[in-house]
């Protein structure tokens, strides 16, 4: 069962979600994270797995850095001779 509450706060939409978890997990979260912070903790934990915006932005920023890309190319080209052409490795 999910309960959704829409609040427009700071220009983004927040949703309230009701989940069922094991009592031991809840008590552990409550003891470690604190009652008022469990939602934020779970959101921060899940975000990298469900939102790829930050990862994609990071990759775009790295490829836009031409000096870094040139250094990475030079490094990989310098190490290619270390790998044998056949599959003996």
Long-range contacts (C-beta under 8 A, 24 or more apart in sequence): none
